[in-house]
Amino acid sequence: MSSEEVEQELASSRKELSTKDYNSQSLLKKLNEVNGRITQLGQEIIKKEKEVKDG
């Protein structure tokens, strides 16, 4: 394998890793948004249950 081929393969691997890192960060951001929404809905449910209980 020539040094040029190695450099091309290395550049390709770096690009692939960069893309995977971006995708991972994007998915983590979405997951955090979903977790925040779940927490918010849980609080709303507790509030509604208390309202129903209190009449």
C-alpha positions as CSV (number, residue, x, y, z in Angstrom):
1,M,0.0,0.0,0.0
2,S,1.5,3.3,-1.0
3,S,1.7,6.3,1.3
4,E,-0.8,8.1,-0.9
5,E,-3.3,5.2,-0.4
6,V,-2.7,5.2,3.3
7,E,-3.3,9.0,3.4
8,Q,-6.5,8.7,1.4
9,E,-7.7,5.9,3.7
10,L,-6.9,7.9,6.8
11,A,-8.7,11.0,5.4
12,S,-11.7,8.8,4.6
13,S,-11.7,7.3,8.1
14,R,-11.4,10.7,9.7
15,K,-14.4,12.0,7.6
16,E,-16.4,8.9,8.6
17,L,-15.6,9.3,12.3
18,S,-16.5,13.0,12.1
19,T,-19.9,12.2,10.6
20,K,-20.5,9.5,13.2
21,D,-19.6,11.9,16.0
22,Y,-22.0,14.5,14.6
23,N,-24.8,12.0,14.3
24,S,-24.1,10.8,17.8
25,Q,-24.3,14.3,19.2
26,S,-27.4,15.0,17.3
27,L,-29.1,11.9,18.6
28,L,-28.0,12.7,22.2
29,K,-29.5,16.2,21.8
30,K,-32.8,14.7,20.6
31,L,-32.8,12.2,23.5
32,N,-32.3,14.9,26.0
33,E,-35.2,16.8,24.5
34,V,-37.4,13.7,24.8
35,N,-36.3,13.1,28.4
36,G,-37.2,16.7,29.2
37,R,-40.6,16.4,27.6
38,I,-41.2,13.1,29.5
39,T,-40.3,14.9,32.8
40,Q,-42.7,17.8,31.9
41,L,-45.5,15.4,31.1
42,G,-44.9,13.5,34.3
43,Q,-45.2,16.7,36.3
44,E,-48.4,17.6,34.4
45,I,-49.9,14.2,35.2
46,I,-49.1,14.6,38.9
47,K,-50.7,18.1,38.9
48,K,-53.9,16.8,37.2
49,E,-54.1,13.8,39.6
50,K,-53.9,16.2,42.5
51,E,-56.6,18.4,41.0
52,V,-58.9,15.4,40.5
53,K,-58.2,14.2,44.1
54,D,-58.8,17.6,45.6
55,G,-62.1,17.9,43.7
